[in-house]
Amino acid sequence: MNQLLRLVLGIACSAACLPGWAQTPARNPMPDGSRDMYFGLGAQSAPRYDGTGSRKVRALPVLQVQWSNGIFVSGMSAGMHLSDSPTFEFGPLLAVLPGRDERGSGNGIGSVVETTSFVLVNPIEKQLMLRGQRLGGMDEIATRLQAGAFANYYLTPDWRLTGSALAGSGRDHDGVRVQLGVQRLAAPIAEHHTLSLAAGVTLVNRKDNATWFGVTQAEAERSRFAYYRPGGGLQDVHVGARWTWAWTPSWMLTSNVQVKRLLGDAANSPLVERPTNVTVSAAVAYRF
C-alpha cells in the first residue's frame, strides 16, 4: 500500500498547463521485467495561460508508468532513475511544454467549457476577448520538447527536496527553467486517505521570460500590448496540496489544488492580468 500511495503522487501531473509542477515518481524497486502502470481520466479548471484572468475547464487524462529498469513516464514528462540510493534520486528528464495561441490555449487537450473572470477592459480589448483572441497579434508559440535532468534528496522518508533543470522552453528552444521545491509525501489523514503538500520556485533565463512574457517590437505594432523585454531570474513561487483516496489497491480518486504567484519581470509583463492564479483538478485512476 505504501508503494501505491507514493506512486499516486505523480499521477495527476499530466497537466499540460502545469509544466512547472511535473513531479518525478519515487524510485520503486520491482522484479526484473515488471512494471507499474496507472491510467485515468478527470477534469481540470485552470487559467488559459499564466497571468490571465480567463479560465478554461478541460478533460485531464492521467498516466504514469514505471519499469523495473528505472524508466518512467509521468504525465507529460519521462525520465530514468539512475540511482539505487534510498535517499538520493537523479537522472535524465524529458518534458513536453504545450504551446500558446492567440486565445491563450495550450495544445493537446480539448476544451470542455470556458469561463472568463471579470476584468475591466476598454472597448477594443473587449471585442478581442469576445472573438476569443485575448492575445490577438501575438506570435503563436509551438509545443516544444524540453530536455534536462532531475535530482531529489530525502530529508526523511516523508520529506524530500526536489530539483530539475530543463532546456528548450524559449522561442528558439534556447530557454532554460530550473525548479526547486520541497514535498511532504503522502501523510495519512484517515483510513485510505492521504494528503501531500508541495512548495517551490521557478527560475528562468532571459530567453524563457522573453518568449512567454515578452512583447517584441513586431508584436507591439500589431497587438494591443506595448513593447516589453523582460530579463531572467525568479519567475514564480507556487504551493499545492493533493488529496488521494485509494478505496481499493487498484482504484483511487486524486484531487489537486495549486496556487502560483508570478514574480519579477514576469509579473510586470503587459500580458499579465492577474499575477496569482489557481488551478484545481480531480481524476479517477486505475492501477494495472
VOBA-1610 file (N, C-alpha, C; in pm, whole numbers, padded with zeros to 5 digits, always signed):
BEGIN
Met+00082-00121+00000Met+00000+00000+00000Met+00085+00126+00000Asn+00204+00123+00067Asn+00291+00239+00066Asn+00338+00273-00074Gln+00371+00168-00153Gln+00410+00193-00291Gln+00296+00254-00369Leu+00176+00208-00345Leu+00059+00263-00412Leu+00044+00411-00383Leu+00054+00447-00256Leu+00035+00586-00218Leu+00144+00675-00275Arg+00266+00627-00277Arg+00374+00710-00328Arg+00364+00730-00479Leu+00327+00624-00549Leu+00314+00637-00693Leu+00201+00731-00732Val+00099+00738-00647Val-00013+00828-00676Val+00032+00973-00680Leu+00142+01006-00610Leu+00187+01145-00603Leu+00210+01204-00742Gly+00256+01124-00834Gly+00283+01179-00966Gly+00171+01163-01065Ile+00061+01100-01022Ile-00039+01057-01119Ile-00115+01172-01183Ala-00134+01282-01110Ala-00211+01394-01164Ala-00122+01495-01234Cys-00001+01457-01269Cys+00093+01554-01324Cys+00094+01551-01476Ser-00013+01507-01541Ser-00016+01517-01685Ser-00056+01656-01725Ala-00073+01744-01635Ala-00115+01880-01653Ala-00038+01950-01762Ala-00096+01961-01878Ala-00031+02034-01984Ala-00015+02179-01949Cys-00100+02229-01865Cys-00086+02368-01824Cys-00010+02381-01694Leu+00050+02272-01647Leu+00129+02279-01524Leu+00269+02225-01548Pro+00338+02271-01648Pro+00469+02215-01677Pro+00565+02232-01564Gly+00551+02337-01487Gly+00641+02363-01378Gly+00621+02272-01260Trp+00514+02191-01264Trp+00485+02107-01148Trp+00500+01960-01179Ala+00562+01926-01289Ala+00582+01784-01318Ala+00671+01724-01211Gln+00625+01617-01147Gln+00699+01555-01038Gln+00746+01417-01081Thr+00869+01383-01045Thr+00921+01251-01076Thr+00872+01153-00970Pro+00818+01038-01009Pro+00775+00939-00911Pro+00894+00882-00836Ala+00871+00837-00713Ala+00977+00779-00633Ala+01028+00650-00697Arg+01156+00625-00680Arg+01216+00500-00729Arg+01145+00383-00664Asn+01097+00290-00748Asn+01015+00180-00700Asn+01082+00047-00736Pro+01159-00013-00644Pro+01225-00141-00674Pro+01123-00248-00710Met+01142-00310-00824Met+01049-00412-00872Met+01127-00529-00930Pro+01065-00645-00940Pro+01132-00758-01006Pro+01167-00724-01150Asp+01277-00777-01200Asp+01320-00750-01337Asp+01208-00784-01435Gly+01190-00693-01532Gly+01090-00715-01635Gly+00950-00674-01597Ser+00930-00624-01476Ser+00795-00586-01433Ser+00773-00436-01451Arg+00648-00393-01430Arg+00616-00251-01440Arg+00491-00222-01361Asp+00476-00096-01319Asp+00355-00045-01255Asp+00295+00059-01349Met+00163+00054-01369Met+00101+00150-01459Met-00032+00198-01402Tyr-00053+00327-01410Tyr-00178+00390-01370Tyr-00234+00466-01489Phe-00364+00456-01510Phe-00429+00532-01617Phe-00565+00577-01568Gly-00604+00699-01606Gly-00733+00750-01562Gly-00775+00873-01639Leu-00886+00931-01593Leu-00942+01048-01660Leu-01009+01136-01556Gly-00995+01266-01574Gly-01057+01361-01483Gly-01083+01493-01553Ala-01094+01599-01474Ala-01119+01732-01527Ala-01031+01832-01453Gln-01003+01942-01521Gln-00916+02044-01464Gln-00968+02183-01498Ser-00969+02272-01400Ser-01001+02413-01421Ser-00872+02492-01401Ala-00831+02565-01503Ala-00701+02631-01499Ala-00706+02762-01578Pro-00612+02853-01552Pro-00603+02974-01634Pro-00566+02937-01777Arg-00612+03017-01871Arg-00582+02988-02011Arg-00433+02999-02039Tyr-00367+03089-01968Tyr-00221+03097-01972Tyr-00176+03167-01844Asp-00051+03156-01810Asp-00001+03215-01686Asp-00027+03365-01682Gly-00099+03410-01579Gly-00122+03553-01561Gly-00252+03604-01619Thr-00332+03519-01681Thr-00458+03567-01740Thr-00569+03568-01636Gly-00676+03645-01666Gly-00795+03643-01583Gly-00901+03551-01640Ser-00872+03482-01749Ser-00966+03391-01815Ser-00932+03248-01781Arg-01034+03164-01762Arg-01014+03025-01724Arg-01075+02931-01828Lys-01034+02807-01820Lys-01093+02703-01904Lys-01102+02574-01823Val-01204+02495-01853Val-01220+02363-01794Val-01202+02261-01906Arg-01121+02162-01880Arg-01092+02067-01987Arg-01072+01926-01931Ala-01082+01829-02020Ala-01057+01691-01982Ala-00911+01674-01944Leu-00884+01588-01847Leu-00748+01567-01799Leu-00716+01418-01797Pro-00653+01366-01902Pro-00606+01227-01895Pro-00486+01219-01802Val-00478+01112-01725Val-00365+01093-01635Val-00298+00960-01665Leu-00166+00961-01660Leu-00090+00841-01695Leu+00040+00839-01617Gln+00070+00725-01560Gln+00202+00703-01500Gln+00242+00559-01519Val+00361+00538-01570Val+00416+00403-01589Val+00559+00404-01537Gln+00596+00301-01462Gln+00733+00287-01415Gln+00778+00144-01436Trp+00897+00128-01499Trp+00951-00003-01527Trp+01062-00038-01428Ser+01091-00165-01417Ser+01190-00211-01320Ser+01330-00160-01350Asn+01358-00118-01474Asn+01491-00067-01508Asn+01508+00080-01472Gly+01403+00142-01411Gly+01412+00281-01369Gly+01348+00381-01461Ile+01312+00342-01582Ile+01247+00433-01676Ile+01103+00458-01631Phe+01058+00582-01643Phe+00922+00617-01604Phe+00862+00718-01701Val+00730+00715-01710Val+00651+00817-01779Val+00550+00870-01679Ser+00550+01000-01658Ser+00458+01061-01562Ser+00392+01181-01627Gly+00271+01160-01681Gly+00202+01268-01750Gly+00277+01311-01874Met+00316+01440-01877Met+00385+01496-01993Met+00536+01492-01978Ser+00586+01412-01886Ser+00730+01401-01868Ser+00772+01254-01866Ala+00900+01232-01892Ala+00956+01097-01890Ala+01102+01107-01849Gly+01151+01004-01783Gly+01290+01007-01740Gly+01335+00870-01697Met+01449+00868-01627Met+01505+00741-01582Met+01579+00762-01451His+01550+00678-01353His+01623+00677-01227His+01757+00607-01246Leu+01866+00677-01214Leu+01999+00619-01228Leu+02061+00582-01094Ser+01993+00614-00986Ser+02047+00585-00853Ser+01961+00482-00781Asp+02026+00392-00709Asp+01956+00296-00625Asp+01958+00337-00478Ser+02007+00457-00450Ser+02014+00505-00313Ser+01875+00533-00259Pro+01847+00498-00134Pro+01714+00526-00076Pro+01694+00674-00042Thr+01801+00755-00045Thr+01789+00895-00006Thr+01816+00993-00119Phe+01872+00946-00230Phe+01908+01038-00338Phe+01865+00980-00472Glu+01786+01056-00546Glu+01738+01016-00678Glu+01789+01116-00781Phe+01829+01066-00898Phe+01868+01157-01005Phe+01861+01084-01137Gly+01861+01161-01246Gly+01858+01101-01377Gly+01817+01201-01484Pro+01817+01158-01611Pro+01775+01245-01721Pro+01623+01264-01720Leu+01578+01375-01778Leu+01435+01407-01777Leu+01398+01474-01908Leu+01286+01432-01965Leu+01226+01496-02082Leu+01086+01543-02044Ala+01043+01657-02098Ala+00909+01708-02069Ala+00854+01783-02189Val+00727+01763-02217Val+00659+01834-02325Val+00600+01963-02268Leu+00631+02076-02331Leu+00579+02205-02289Leu+00475+02250-02392Pro+00345+02257-02356Pro+00242+02295-02453Pro+00264+02436-02505Gly+00217+02459-02625Gly+00230+02591-02687Gly+00120+02686-02643Arg+00111+02799-02713Arg+00011+02901-02680Arg-00031+02970-02809Asp-00163+02982-02830Asp-00214+03050-02948Asp-00273+03185-02909Glu-00344+03250-03001Glu-00398+03384-02975Glu-00504+03385-02866Arg-00567+03271-02842Arg-00666+03262-02733Arg-00601+03229-02600Gly-00471+03206-02602Gly-00402+03169-02480Gly-00409+03021-02450Ser-00462+02942-02544Ser-00481+02800-02519Ser-00355+02722-02550Gly-00331+02620-02468Gly-00226+02524-02498Gly-00277+02422-02597Asn-00191+02334-02638Asn-00227+02231-02735Asn-00243+02095-02667Gly-00321+02008-02727Gly-00320+01868-02689Gly-00441+01818-02613Ile-00513+01902-02537Ile-00629+01854-02463Ile-00748+01940-02499Gly-00856+01879-02539Gly-00973+01953-02583Gly-01043+02027-02471Ser-01098+02143-02502Ser-01169+02222-02403Ser-01309+02167-02382Val-01355+02170-02257Val-01489+02124-02227Val-01584+02243-02216Val-01545+02342-02135Val-01626+02462-02120Val-01534+02574-02078Glu-01569+02699-02114Glu-01486+02813-02080Glu-01562+02907-01988Thr-01485+02973-01898Thr-01541+03081-01819Thr-01440+03193-01817Thr-01486+03318-01812Thr-01397+03433-01810Thr-01420+03513-01684Ser-01313+03538-01608Ser-01324+03620-01489Ser-01350+03764-01527Phe-01408+03841-01435Phe-01439+03980-01460Phe-01313+04064-01460Val-01284+04130-01571Val-01168+04218-01581Val-01212+04345-01650Leu-01172+04462-01598Leu-01204+04588-01661Leu-01122+04605-01788Val-01188+04628-01900Val-01119+04642-02028Val-01180+04757-02106Asn-01105+04806-02202Asn-01159+04909-02291Asn-01234+04842-02405Pro-01311+04917-02487Pro-01395+04855-02592Pro-01317+04770-02690Ile-01196+04813-02728Ile-01117+04736-02825Ile-01076+04602-02765Glu-01030+04604-02640Glu-00992+04481-02574Glu-01111+04389-02558Lys-01229+04444-02528Lys-01348+04362-02511Lys-01384+04291-02640Gln-01371+04361-02755Gln-01401+04297-02882Gln-01304+04182-02909Leu-01177+04202-02876Leu-01080+04096-02895Leu-01115+03974-02812Met-01158+03996-02686Met-01194+03886-02598Met-01317+03814-02649Leu-01416+03889-02698Leu-01537+03827-02749Leu-01508+03740-02869Arg-01407+03776-02946Arg-01369+03694-03061Arg-01276+03579-03019Gly-01247+03571-02889Gly-01161+03463-02841Gly-01015+03486-02865Gln-00973+03612-02896Gln-00833+03641-02926Gln-00775+03730-02818Arg-00761+03678-02700Arg-00706+03755-02589Arg-00563+03801-02619Leu-00491+03723-02697Leu-00353+03756-02732Leu-00343+03787-02881Gly-00449+03849-02937Gly-00451+03884-03078Gly-00329+03967-03118Gly-00261+03925-03222Gly-00142+03995-03269Gly-00013+03938-03215Met-00020+03852-03114Met+00099+03789-03059Met+00133+03664-03141Asp+00262+03636-03153Asp+00304+03517-03226Asp+00258+03391-03154Glu+00220+03292-03230Glu+00187+03163-03170Glu+00315+03092-03128Ile+00311+03028-03013Ile+00426+02954-02962Ile+00396+02806-02976Ala+00479+02737-03048Ala+00455+02595-03076Ala+00490+02509-02954Thr+00425+02394-02947Thr+00461+02295-02846Thr+00606+02254-02866Arg+00679+02237-02756Arg+00819+02202-02769Arg+00861+02097-02667Leu+00971+02031-02696Leu+01026+01928-02608Leu+01142+01987-02529Gln+01137+01970-02397Gln+01246+02014-02310Gln+01327+01892-02265Ala+01456+01914-02244Ala+01544+01805-02201Ala+01635+01856-02090Gly+01663+01769-01995Gly+01749+01808-01885Gly+01765+01695-01786Ala+01762+01728-01657Ala+01785+01628-01552Ala+01709+01666-01427Phe+01691+01567-01339Phe+01625+01590-01211Phe+01712+01533-01100Ala+01690+01583-00978Ala+01757+01531-00860Ala+01669+01555-00739Asn+01649+01452-00658Asn+01568+01460-00536Asn+01647+01406-00419Tyr+01635+01472-00305Tyr+01704+01427-00185Tyr+01605+01413-00070Tyr+01603+01297-00006Tyr+01510+01269+00103Tyr+01570+01314+00236Leu+01508+01413+00297Leu+01547+01455+00431Leu+01504+01349+00533Thr+01385+01293+00512Thr+01330+01181+00588Thr+01253+01096+00488Pro+01201+00980+00527Pro+01120+00903+00432Pro+00996+00978+00382Asp+00953+01082+00454Asp+00830+01153+00417Asp+00854+01292+00358Trp+00975+01343+00369Trp+01006+01476+00317Trp+01122+01467+00218Arg+01105+01536+00103Arg+01215+01537+00008Arg+01230+01675-00056Leu+01354+01708-00086Leu+01386+01826-00164Leu+01391+01785-00311Thr+01336+01867-00399Thr+01330+01833-00540Thr+01397+01941-00624Gly+01449+01899-00736Gly+01510+01994-00828Gly+01512+01938-00969Ser+01498+02027-01066Ser+01508+01987-01206Ser+01557+02106-01287Ala+01626+02077-01396Ala+01671+02179-01490Ala+01638+02130-01630Leu+01564+02210-01705Leu+01521+02172-01840Leu+01551+02285-01938Ala+01602+02248-02053Ala+01630+02344-02160Ala+01538+02318-02278Gly+01504+02425-02351Gly+01420+02410-02471Gly+01292+02489-02468Ser+01268+02569-02363Ser+01140+02638-02348Ser+01132+02768-02426Gly+01241+02822-02476Gly+01241+02951-02543Gly+01187+02946-02684Arg+01167+03064-02742Arg+01113+03074-02877Arg+01198+02997-02977Asp+01329+03003-02960Asp+01421+02930-03047Asp+01482+02810-02973His+01404+02756-02879His+01446+02640-02799His+01570+02670-02715Asp+01588+02798-02678Asp+01704+02838-02601Asp+01668+02883-02460Gly+01546+02857-02418Gly+01505+02891-02282Gly+01545+02783-02184Val+01571+02822-02059Val+01611+02729-01955Val+01525+02755-01831Arg+01474+02647-01771Arg+01395+02656-01649Arg+01456+02566-01541Val+01471+02622-01423Val+01519+02547-01307Val+01411+02554-01200Gln+01369+02439-01150Gln+01267+02433-01045Gln+01324+02368-00920Leu+01302+02434-00807Leu+01346+02385-00678Leu+01227+02379-00585Gly+01217+02273-00505Gly+01099+02262-00420Gly+01119+02169-00303Val+01016+02160-00222Val+01012+02069-00109Val+00875+02002-00108Gln+00868+01874-00074Gln+00743+01798-00075Gln+00726+01718+00054Arg+00604+01717+00103Arg+00564+01625+00210Arg+00487+01512+00144Leu+00537+01391+00151Leu+00480+01279+00077Leu+00373+01206+00157Ala+00255+01193+00101Ala+00151+01100+00145Ala+00135+01091+00296Ala+00093+01200+00359Ala+00065+01197+00503Ala-00074+01138+00526Pro-00087+01030+00602Pro-00219+00970+00627Pro-00307+01068+00707Ile-00430+01089+00660Ile-00524+01175+00733Ile-00648+01098+00776Ala-00669+00980+00720Ala-00777+00888+00757Ala-00749+00757+00685Glu-00826+00654+00718Glu-00805+00526+00652Glu-00827+00539+00502His-00727+00500+00422His-00728+00505+00276His-00717+00648+00221His-00695+00747+00306His-00686+00886+00260His-00548+00943+00297Thr-00486+01011+00200Thr-00357+01076+00227Thr-00359+01218+00173Leu-00272+01301+00230Leu-00257+01439+00187Leu-00110+01466+00160Ser-00080+01518+00042Ser+00056+01554+00005Ser+00066+01705-00015Leu+00177+01763+00028Leu+00197+01907+00018Leu+00325+01935-00060Ala+00327+02048-00130Ala+00444+02084-00208Ala+00455+02236-00217Ala+00578+02284-00226Ala+00604+02426-00246Ala+00733+02438-00326Gly+00743+02543-00406Gly+00864+02557-00486Gly+00873+02690-00557Val+00984+02708-00627Val+01009+02828-00706Val+01058+02787-00844Thr+01039+02876-00941Thr+01088+02855-01076Thr+01181+02970-01113Leu+01301+02937-01160Leu+01396+03035-01208Leu+01418+03012-01357Val+01428+03120-01434Val+01440+03108-01579Val+01548+03203-01631Asn+01595+03175-01752Asn+01686+03269-01816Asn+01606+03372-01896Arg+01673+03469-01954Arg+01605+03577-02026Arg+01528+03524-02146Lys+01580+03423-02215Lys+01514+03371-02335Lys+01376+03312-02300Asp+01366+03243-02188Asp+01238+03187-02147Asp+01139+03297-02115Asn+01177+03393-02030Asn+01086+03501-01993Asn+01043+03582-02115Ala+01136+03606-02207Ala+01103+03685-02326Ala+01003+03613-02414Thr+01010+03480-02418Thr+00918+03402-02501Thr+00775+03407-02447Trp+00759+03387-02317Trp+00627+03369-02259Trp+00568+03498-02200Phe+00652+03596-02168Phe+00601+03719-02107Phe+00648+03845-02179Gly+00731+03831-02280Gly+00780+03947-02354Gly+00690+03983-02471Val+00708+04104-02522Val+00637+04153-02641Val+00742+04212-02734Thr+00762+04152-02851Thr+00859+04204-02946Thr+00807+04331-03012Gln+00895+04402-03079Gln+00853+04524-03147Gln+00749+04493-03254Ala+00768+04383-03327Ala+00670+04345-03431Ala+00535+04311-03368Glu+00534+04241-03255Glu+00409+04208-03187Glu+00341+04333-03133Ala+00420+04427-03082Ala+00363+04552-03030Ala+00293+04631-03139Glu+00344+04625-03260Glu+00287+04703-03371Glu+00154+04646-03420Arg+00131+04517-03396Arg+00007+04457-03446Arg-00086+04408-03336Ser-00052+04434-03208Ser-00136+04390-03097Ser-00172+04508-03009Arg-00242+04483-02899Arg-00279+04587-02804Arg-00177+04603-02693Phe-00065+04531-02701Phe+00034+04532-02596Phe+00155+04617-02632Ala+00213+04681-02531Ala+00333+04761-02550Ala+00457+04673-02556Tyr+00560+04723-02622Tyr+00687+04651-02630Tyr+00738+04623-02490Tyr+00786+04501-02467Tyr+00835+04464-02334Tyr+00943+04359-02349Arg+01057+04383-02286Arg+01171+04292-02296Arg+01214+04254-02154Pro+01160+04145-02101Pro+01194+04104-01964Pro+01331+04036-01958Gly+01389+04037-01840Gly+01512+03964-01817Gly+01485+03832-01749Gly+01590+03763-01709Gly+01575+03636-01641Gly+01564+03655-01491Gly+01559+03544-01418Gly+01551+03550-01273Gly+01439+03465-01218Leu+01391+03502-01101Leu+01283+03429-01035Leu+01151+03457-01108Gln+01086+03351-01160Gln+00964+03369-01238Gln+00838+03350-01157Asp+00837+03253-01064Asp+00716+03231-00985Asp+00749+03156-00857Val+00654+03160-00765Val+00654+03077-00645Val+00521+03005-00642His+00519+02879-00602His+00395+02803-00607His+00383+02711-00487Val+00261+02688-00446Val+00230+02593-00338Val+00114+02507-00384Gly+00104+02387-00329Gly-00005+02299-00370Gly-00032+02190-00269Ala-00147+02127-00285Ala-00187+02016-00199Ala-00259+01912-00285Arg-00236+01785-00252Arg-00303+01676-00325Arg-00364+01580-00224Trp-00494+01557-00239Trp-00565+01461-00156Trp-00592+01336-00241Thr-00562+01219-00185Thr-00581+01094-00257Thr-00664+00997-00172Trp-00764+00939-00236Trp-00848+00839-00171Trp-00831+00708-00249Ala-00757+00614-00190Ala-00737+00483-00253Ala-00837+00386-00193Trp-00953+00373-00257Trp-01059+00290-00197Trp-01039+00142-00221Thr-00952+00105-00316Thr-00907-00033-00332Thr-00760-00026-00372Pro-00688-00139-00372Pro-00549-00136-00420Pro-00536-00093-00566Ser-00645-00100-00643Ser-00637-00067-00785Ser-00705+00065-00822Trp-00808+00106-00748Trp-00884+00226-00784Trp-00857+00338-00684Met-00848+00461-00737Met-00825+00576-00650Met-00883+00703-00712Leu-00911+00798-00625Leu-00952+00932-00666Leu-00847+01028-00614Thr-00794+01114-00702Thr-00693+01210-00660Thr-00737+01350-00701Ser-00725+01444-00610Ser-00762+01584-00634Ser-00644+01674-00599Asn-00627+01779-00677Asn-00511+01865-00660Asn-00552+02011-00671Val-00489+02095-00588Val-00506+02240-00599Val-00368+02303-00596Gln-00344+02398-00685Gln-00216+02468-00692Gln-00241+02618-00701Val-00162+02694-00626Val-00164+02840-00634Val-00027+02884-00681Lys-00025+02964-00788Lys+00101+03013-00843Lys+00099+03165-00845Arg+00209+03225-00799Arg+00224+03370-00798Arg+00343+03408-00886Leu+00316+03484-00994Leu+00424+03532-01079Leu+00503+03640-01007Leu+00633+03646-01036Leu+00721+03741-00969Leu+00809+03812-01072Gly+00871+03922-01028Gly+00972+03989-01108Gly+00922+04038-01242Asp+01006+04021-01344Asp+00973+04070-01478Asp+00852+03999-01537Ala+00829+03874-01498Ala+00711+03802-01548Ala+00584+03868-01497Ala+00579+03904-01369Ala+00459+03967-01311Ala+00434+04104-01370Asn+00540+04173-01416Asn+00526+04309-01469Asn+00493+04312-01617Ser+00479+04196-01680Ser+00452+04190-01823Ser+00315+04249-01857Pro+00303+04320-01970Pro+00171+04370-02013Pro+00074+04258-02048Leu+00122+04135-02065Leu+00034+04022-02092Leu-00038+03973-01967Val+00014+04011-01850Val-00038+03959-01724Val-00153+04044-01673Glu-00268+03980-01653Glu-00386+04045-01596Glu-00396+04020-01446Arg-00355+03900-01406Arg-00354+03862-01265Arg-00227+03785-01235Pro-00143+03835-01146Pro-00019+03763-01118Pro-00039+03635-01038Thr-00155+03620-00974Thr-00183+03500-00896Thr-00293+03418-00962Asn-00267+03291-00985Asn-00365+03202-01048Asn-00380+03074-00966Val-00498+03015-00974Val-00529+02890-00903Val-00571+02785-01005Thr-00519+02666-00991Thr-00557+02553-01075Thr-00607+02440-00986Val-00721+02381-01023Val-00775+02269-00948Val-00806+02155-01045Ser-00791+02032-00996Ser-00819+01916-01081Ser-00861+01798-00996Ala-00928+01704-01059Ala-00969+01579-00993Ala-00975+01470-01100Ala-00932+01350-01063Ala-00931+01241-01159Ala-00947+01107-01087Val-01003+01012-01158Val-01013+00874-01112Val-00911+00793-01192Ala-00833+00710-01123Ala-00728+00634-01191Ala-00735+00487-01148Tyr-00687+00402-01238Tyr-00685+00257-01216Tyr-00542+00206-01230Arg-00502+00118-01137Arg-00369+00059-01141Arg-00374-00077-01210Phe-00293-00092-01317Phe-00289-00218-01391Phe-00180-00308-01333
//
